Each structure stands twice: as structure tokens, then as C-alpha cells.
């Protein structure tokens, strides 16, 4: 199974991805970016669908 990944350089810290994750595997880094726990990610793609800058994709 694949997992999704957030390109932290492109992340605008909007937080849109966090509330749509059904397994709450998205956390906030020290610099207010988002990171996905690849082991917990179920690859549903909900986060990628709501990202306004398209910085989330499957690894």
C-alpha cells in the first residue's frame, strides 16, 4: 500500500488537509507545515483532493 506525502516546501500551512483525514495521520511540524505519518496513512487521497496548492501526492 502506498502513502501520501506532503511537499513541505510547497505547503502554505492552510490546514485544509487535517480535518478530512479519516485516520488523523497528519501532524503539524515546528515550522507550521503539515506532515503525513506514512505508516498510519490508508491512502484514501482525501487530503490531496482538498489541498489548494496540490502539494500532496502518493509516494
Biopython code that builds the backbone (N, CA, C, O; Angstrom):
import numpy as np
from Bio.PDB.StructureBuilder import StructureBuilder

atoms = [
    (1, "UNK", "N", (0.845, -1.189, 0.000)),
    (1, "UNK", "CA", (0.000, 0.000, 0.000)),
    (1, "UNK", "C", (0.886, 1.246, 0.000)),
    (1, "UNK", "O", (1.908, 1.306, 0.683)),
    (2, "UNK", "N", (0.475, 2.206, -0.762)),
    (2, "UNK", "CA", (1.220, 3.459, -0.831)),
    (2, "UNK", "C", (0.719, 4.406, 0.266)),
    (2, "UNK", "O", (-0.296, 4.156, 0.916)),
    (3, "UNK", "N", (1.434, 5.457, 0.439)),
    (3, "UNK", "CA", (1.035, 6.502, 1.381)),
    (3, "UNK", "C", (1.172, 7.836, 0.677)),
    (3, "UNK", "O", (1.946, 7.970, -0.271)),
    (4, "UNK", "N", (0.434, 8.806, 1.133)),
    (4, "UNK", "CA", (0.543, 10.137, 0.567)),
    (4, "UNK", "C", (1.661, 10.908, 1.264)),
    (4, "UNK", "O", (2.046, 10.589, 2.389)),
    (5, "UNK", "N", (2.166, 11.907, 0.589)),
    (5, "UNK", "CA", (3.288, 12.699, 1.086)),
    (5, "UNK", "C", (3.002, 14.166, 0.820)),
    (5, "UNK", "O", (2.458, 14.510, -0.229)),
    (6, "UNK", "N", (3.361, 15.030, 1.751)),
    (6, "UNK", "CA", (3.200, 16.474, 1.590)),
    (6, "UNK", "C", (4.562, 17.079, 1.262)),
    (6, "UNK", "O", (5.526, 16.881, 2.000)),
    (7, "UNK", "N", (4.640, 17.805, 0.173)),
    (7, "UNK", "CA", (5.854, 18.533, -0.168)),
    (7, "UNK", "C", (5.872, 19.771, 0.728)),
    (7, "UNK", "O", (5.154, 20.737, 0.472)),
    (8, "UNK", "N", (6.682, 19.739, 1.766)),
    (8, "UNK", "CA", (6.683, 20.811, 2.762)),
    (8, "UNK", "C", (7.135, 22.156, 2.199)),
    (8, "UNK", "O", (6.767, 23.202, 2.734)),
    (9, "UNK", "N", (7.921, 22.144, 1.136)),
    (9, "UNK", "CA", (8.352, 23.404, 0.523)),
    (9, "UNK", "C", (7.186, 24.130, -0.126)),
    (9, "UNK", "O", (7.158, 25.360, -0.163)),
    (10, "UNK", "N", (6.226, 23.375, -0.635)),
    (10, "UNK", "CA", (5.067, 23.970, -1.310)),
    (10, "UNK", "C", (3.875, 24.186, -0.391)),
    (10, "UNK", "O", (2.947, 24.913, -0.746)),
    (11, "UNK", "N", (3.885, 23.568, 0.780)),
    (11, "UNK", "CA", (2.774, 23.680, 1.733)),
    (11, "UNK", "C", (2.611, 25.132, 2.193)),
    (11, "UNK", "O", (3.577, 25.787, 2.584)),
    (12, "UNK", "N", (1.366, 25.618, 2.137)),
    (12, "UNK", "CA", (1.094, 27.002, 2.554)),
    (12, "UNK", "C", (0.494, 27.072, 3.962)),
    (12, "UNK", "O", (0.028, 28.128, 4.390)),
    (13, "UNK", "N", (0.508, 25.959, 4.670)),
    (13, "UNK", "CA", (0.055, 25.889, 6.067)),
    (13, "UNK", "C", (-1.409, 26.268, 6.247)),
    (13, "UNK", "O", (-1.776, 26.851, 7.268)),
    (14, "UNK", "N", (-2.239, 25.947, 5.279)),
    (14, "UNK", "CA", (-3.658, 26.309, 5.379)),
    (14, "UNK", "C", (-4.424, 25.384, 6.324)),
    (14, "UNK", "O", (-5.434, 25.783, 6.903)),
    (15, "UNK", "N", (-3.941, 24.140, 6.479)),
    (15, "UNK", "CA", (-4.589, 23.200, 7.383)),
    (15, "UNK", "C", (-5.802, 22.501, 6.808)),
    (15, "UNK", "O", (-6.485, 21.785, 7.540)),
    (16, "UNK", "N", (-6.098, 22.675, 5.539)),
    (16, "UNK", "CA", (-7.284, 22.052, 4.931)),
    (16, "UNK", "C", (-7.219, 20.531, 4.973)),
    (16, "UNK", "O", (-8.255, 19.869, 5.026)),
    (17, "UNK", "N", (-6.036, 19.981, 4.951)),
    (17, "UNK", "CA", (-5.873, 18.527, 4.901)),
    (17, "UNK", "C", (-6.185, 17.829, 6.224)),
    (17, "UNK", "O", (-6.673, 16.699, 6.229)),
    (18, "UNK", "N", (-5.911, 18.479, 7.314)),
    (18, "UNK", "CA", (-6.054, 17.831, 8.628)),
    (18, "UNK", "C", (-7.465, 17.332, 8.938)),
    (18, "UNK", "O", (-7.617, 16.164, 9.297)),
    (19, "UNK", "N", (-8.496, 18.158, 8.818)),
    (19, "UNK", "CA", (-9.827, 17.689, 9.218)),
    (19, "UNK", "C", (-10.437, 16.621, 8.316)),
    (19, "UNK", "O", (-11.382, 15.948, 8.727)),
    (20, "UNK", "N", (-9.925, 16.445, 7.097)),
    (20, "UNK", "CA", (-10.510, 15.447, 6.200)),
    (20, "UNK", "C", (-9.859, 14.076, 6.322)),
    (20, "UNK", "O", (-10.357, 13.106, 5.752)),
    (21, "UNK", "N", (-8.765, 13.981, 7.050)),
    (21, "UNK", "CA", (-8.068, 12.702, 7.200)),
    (21, "UNK", "C", (-8.844, 11.784, 8.139)),
    (21, "UNK", "O", (-9.013, 12.110, 9.314)),
    (22, "UNK", "N", (-9.323, 10.634, 7.640)),
    (22, "UNK", "CA", (-10.128, 9.739, 8.486)),
    (22, "UNK", "C", (-9.328, 9.012, 9.559)),
    (22, "UNK", "O", (-9.912, 8.481, 10.504)),
    (23, "UNK", "N", (-8.007, 8.979, 9.433)),
    (23, "UNK", "CA", (-7.178, 8.288, 10.425)),
    (23, "UNK", "C", (-6.269, 9.244, 11.188)),
    (23, "UNK", "O", (-5.369, 8.808, 11.907)),
    (24, "UNK", "N", (-6.497, 10.517, 11.037)),
    (24, "UNK", "CA", (-5.744, 11.587, 11.711)),
    (24, "UNK", "C", (-4.237, 11.342, 11.709)),
    (24, "UNK", "O", (-3.591, 11.377, 12.756)),
    (25, "UNK", "N", (-3.685, 11.093, 10.520)),
    (25, "UNK", "CA", (-2.241, 10.828, 10.413)),
    (25, "UNK", "C", (-1.454, 12.061, 9.991)),
    (25, "UNK", "O", (-0.264, 11.959, 9.695)),
    (26, "UNK", "N", (-2.100, 13.228, 9.959)),
    (26, "UNK", "CA", (-1.414, 14.457, 9.563)),
    (26, "UNK", "C", (-1.080, 15.264, 10.812)),
    (26, "UNK", "O", (-1.953, 15.545, 11.633)),
    (27, "UNK", "N", (0.184, 15.631, 10.945)),
    (27, "UNK", "CA", (0.623, 16.409, 12.093)),
    (27, "UNK", "C", (1.227, 17.725, 11.627)),
    (27, "UNK", "O", (1.499, 17.913, 10.442)),
    (28, "UNK", "N", (1.431, 18.630, 12.573)),
    (28, "UNK", "CA", (2.000, 19.939, 12.282)),
    (28, "UNK", "C", (3.458, 19.948, 12.725)),
    (28, "UNK", "O", (3.774, 19.549, 13.846)),
    (29, "UNK", "N", (4.345, 20.403, 11.844)),
    (29, "UNK", "CA", (5.769, 20.473, 12.167)),
    (29, "UNK", "C", (6.058, 21.751, 12.956)),
    (29, "UNK", "O", (5.182, 22.599, 13.127)),
    (30, "UNK", "N", (7.279, 21.875, 13.428)),
    (30, "UNK", "CA", (7.679, 23.059, 14.189)),
    (30, "UNK", "C", (7.558, 24.351, 13.386)),
    (30, "UNK", "O", (7.340, 25.422, 13.952)),
    (31, "UNK", "N", (7.701, 24.245, 12.059)),
    (31, "UNK", "CA", (7.592, 25.441, 11.223)),
    (31, "UNK", "C", (6.198, 25.583, 10.597)),
    (31, "UNK", "O", (6.039, 26.231, 9.563)),
    (32, "UNK", "N", (5.193, 24.973, 11.233)),
    (32, "UNK", "CA", (3.778, 25.090, 10.877)),
    (32, "UNK", "C", (3.418, 24.452, 9.538)),
    (32, "UNK", "O", (2.400, 24.804, 8.943)),
    (33, "UNK", "N", (4.234, 23.524, 9.060)),
    (33, "UNK", "CA", (3.902, 22.767, 7.853)),
    (33, "UNK", "C", (3.202, 21.486, 8.287)),
    (33, "UNK", "O", (3.174, 21.164, 9.475)),
    (34, "UNK", "N", (2.642, 20.763, 7.342)),
    (34, "UNK", "CA", (1.969, 19.509, 7.659)),
    (34, "UNK", "C", (2.823, 18.340, 7.206)),
    (34, "UNK", "O", (3.560, 18.436, 6.224)),
    (35, "UNK", "N", (2.717, 17.231, 7.932)),
    (35, "UNK", "CA", (3.458, 16.021, 7.611)),
    (35, "UNK", "C", (2.516, 14.835, 7.786)),
    (35, "UNK", "O", (1.710, 14.802, 8.715)),
    (36, "UNK", "N", (2.626, 13.859, 6.883)),
    (36, "UNK", "CA", (1.783, 12.665, 6.936)),
    (36, "UNK", "C", (2.607, 11.505, 7.486)),
    (36, "UNK", "O", (3.722, 11.253, 7.032)),
    (37, "UNK", "N", (2.046, 10.805, 8.467)),
    (37, "UNK", "CA", (2.665, 9.597, 9.007)),
    (37, "UNK", "C", (2.398, 8.477, 8.005)),
    (37, "UNK", "O", (1.277, 7.974, 7.921)),
    (38, "UNK", "N", (3.413, 8.088, 7.249)),
    (38, "UNK", "CA", (3.253, 7.104, 6.176)),
    (38, "UNK", "C", (2.761, 5.752, 6.684)),
    (38, "UNK", "O", (2.052, 5.047, 5.966)),
    (39, "UNK", "N", (3.121, 5.388, 7.893)),
    (39, "UNK", "CA", (2.691, 4.101, 8.438)),
    (39, "UNK", "C", (1.212, 4.095, 8.786)),
    (39, "UNK", "O", (0.569, 3.046, 8.732)),
    (40, "UNK", "N", (0.663, 5.255, 9.144)),
    (40, "UNK", "CA", (-0.739, 5.337, 9.519)),
    (40, "UNK", "C", (-1.649, 5.669, 8.333)),
    (40, "UNK", "O", (-2.853, 5.419, 8.380)),
    (41, "UNK", "N", (-1.072, 6.228, 7.282)),
    (41, "UNK", "CA", (-1.854, 6.654, 6.108)),
    (41, "UNK", "C", (-2.499, 5.449, 5.428)),
    (41, "UNK", "O", (-1.839, 4.438, 5.186)),
    (42, "UNK", "N", (-3.803, 5.561, 5.121)),
    (42, "UNK", "CA", (-4.522, 4.481, 4.449)),
    (42, "UNK", "C", (-4.685, 4.761, 2.952)),
    (42, "UNK", "O", (-5.407, 4.038, 2.264)),
    (43, "UNK", "N", (-4.029, 5.790, 2.452)),
    (43, "UNK", "CA", (-4.012, 6.123, 1.036)),
    (43, "UNK", "C", (-5.403, 6.395, 0.459)),
    (43, "UNK", "O", (-5.714, 5.974, -0.655)),
    (44, "UNK", "N", (-6.225, 7.092, 1.218)),
    (44, "UNK", "CA", (-7.577, 7.393, 0.734)),
    (44, "UNK", "C", (-7.589, 8.568, -0.235)),
    (44, "UNK", "O", (-8.484, 8.669, -1.074)),
    (45, "UNK", "N", (-6.596, 9.464, -0.128)),
    (45, "UNK", "CA", (-6.494, 10.589, -1.036)),
    (45, "UNK", "C", (-7.332, 11.798, -0.678)),
    (45, "UNK", "O", (-7.341, 12.780, -1.420)),
    (46, "UNK", "N", (-8.039, 11.751, 0.444)),
    (46, "UNK", "CA", (-8.894, 12.881, 0.834)),
    (46, "UNK", "C", (-8.092, 14.158, 1.010)),
    (46, "UNK", "O", (-8.551, 15.237, 0.635)),
    (47, "UNK", "N", (-6.901, 14.048, 1.577)),
    (47, "UNK", "CA", (-6.061, 15.222, 1.795)),
    (47, "UNK", "C", (-5.636, 15.856, 0.480)),
    (47, "UNK", "O", (-5.644, 17.080, 0.341)),
    (48, "UNK", "N", (-5.266, 15.022, -0.482)),
    (48, "UNK", "CA", (-4.829, 15.529, -1.783)),
    (48, "UNK", "C", (-5.963, 16.249, -2.507)),
    (48, "UNK", "O", (-5.730, 17.234, -3.209)),
    (49, "UNK", "N", (-7.177, 15.762, -2.337)),
    (49, "UNK", "CA", (-8.334, 16.369, -3.001)),
    (49, "UNK", "C", (-8.626, 17.778, -2.507)),
    (49, "UNK", "O", (-9.112, 18.610, -3.273)),
    (50, "UNK", "N", (-8.336, 18.061, -1.233)),
    (50, "UNK", "CA", (-8.672, 19.385, -0.683)),
    (50, "UNK", "C", (-7.500, 20.349, -0.659)),
    (50, "UNK", "O", (-7.687, 21.522, -0.335)),
    (51, "UNK", "N", (-6.301, 19.897, -0.991)),
    (51, "UNK", "CA", (-5.131, 20.779, -0.944)),
    (51, "UNK", "C", (-5.232, 21.837, -2.042)),
    (51, "UNK", "O", (-5.267, 21.493, -3.223)),
    (52, "UNK", "N", (-5.278, 23.122, -1.670)),
    (52, "UNK", "CA", (-5.448, 24.178, -2.669)),
    (52, "UNK", "C", (-4.232, 24.432, -3.550)),
    (52, "UNK", "O", (-4.350, 25.066, -4.598)),
    (53, "UNK", "N", (-3.057, 23.943, -3.134)),
    (53, "UNK", "CA", (-1.850, 24.168, -3.936)),
    (53, "UNK", "C", (-1.301, 22.872, -4.537)),
    (53, "UNK", "O", (-0.261, 22.891, -5.195)),
    (54, "UNK", "N", (-1.982, 21.760, -4.319)),
    (54, "UNK", "CA", (-1.583, 20.494, -4.919)),
    (54, "UNK", "C", (-0.253, 19.953, -4.460)),
    (54, "UNK", "O", (0.479, 19.346, -5.243)),
    (55, "UNK", "N", (0.070, 20.166, -3.193)),
    (55, "UNK", "CA", (1.380, 19.713, -2.697)),
    (55, "UNK", "C", (1.343, 18.329, -2.063)),
    (55, "UNK", "O", (2.325, 17.899, -1.459)),
    (56, "UNK", "N", (0.212, 17.623, -2.197)),
    (56, "UNK", "CA", (0.100, 16.282, -1.618)),
    (56, "UNK", "C", (-0.077, 15.286, -2.744)),
    (56, "UNK", "O", (-0.952, 15.444, -3.596)),
    (57, "UNK", "N", (0.770, 14.244, -2.743)),
    (57, "UNK", "CA", (0.632, 13.186, -3.739)),
    (57, "UNK", "C", (1.086, 11.863, -3.163)),
    (57, "UNK", "O", (1.685, 11.811, -2.088)),
    (58, "UNK", "N", (0.797, 10.792, -3.889)),
    (58, "UNK", "CA", (1.157, 9.444, -3.440)),
    (58, "UNK", "C", (2.649, 9.217, -3.632)),
    (58, "UNK", "O", (3.232, 9.649, -4.626)),
    (59, "UNK", "N", (3.254, 8.542, -2.678)),
    (59, "UNK", "CA", (4.688, 8.208, -2.782)),
    (59, "UNK", "C", (4.834, 6.949, -3.610)),
    (59, "UNK", "O", (5.951, 6.481, -3.829)),
]
sb = StructureBuilder()
sb.init_structure("model")
sb.init_model(0)
sb.init_chain("A")
sb.init_seg("    ")
for serial, (resi, resn, name, xyz) in enumerate(atoms, 1):
    if name == "N":
        sb.init_residue(resn, " ", resi, " ")
    sb.init_atom(name, np.array(xyz, "f"), 0.0, 1.0, " ", f" {name:<3s}", serial, name[0])
structure = sb.get_structure()
